[in-house]
Amino acid sequence: MEITWLGHSCFRIKGSRTTVITDPYSPNSGYSLGKQTARVITVSHPHPEHSHLAGIGGEFRAVQGPGEYEIGGVMIIGMATFHDGEKGKARGKNTVYVIEIDELSVCHLGDLGHALTAEQAEELGNIDILLVPVGGVSTIDASGAAEVVRQLEPKIVIPMHYKTPVLKRELEPVDKFLTEMGVKEISAQPKLSVNKALLPLTTQVFLLSYWP
């Protein structure tokens, strides 16, 4: 399986049989999707920076809320959460997705705005790869993200939804999260290729450079 960060909360997850794209953004975000195609698109919440389906080509199935879905040999489970720490009163709802692909469990937290309850963490189960927002402002911040990592104990953590030179909105940079996680030296890589046998024994943070 190959994971490419397309910018913001958008990833291309390419399995042996199916390609999934998460939270596609509009060009107004500052990032550019280029020409992407996918079999499945997940949308965590209906915001232009997370639900720009028109930016993806080809015939795809859009998954836009809680439930269980099986598409193209990929199992996706959507769990209802909130976009803020006030049970949705400030920013509404958010869907966390667990994507089972190529014998790996990938969890995309969307715009999660709170720590998980013990019940939610248990429901998500064993997570191999966690895609976690770290930039604060409209999601959990660096310390909140680190807390969720401790709750889920994934093998691989990939931060998302933080300030970069091209992003047009103000978020915190990724540095604070890396400090929270005790990561001192790390280089961004263009993509992550992984399979079950290559998973690290303990939690490891990977930093991806945004496409292209």
Protein Blocks (a to p, Z undefined) as FASTA:
>chain_A
ZZddebjjbccdddfkbccdehiadfknopaebjaddfbdcdfbdcfklmcmklpgcjdd
ddebecdddeehiacddddddfbfnnommnopaddddddeehiacddekjafbdcdfklm
mmnopafbdcddfkgmmlccfklmmmmmmmnopabdcdehiadfklmbdcddfklmmmmn
opabdcddfbdcddfklpcfbdcdddddddZZ
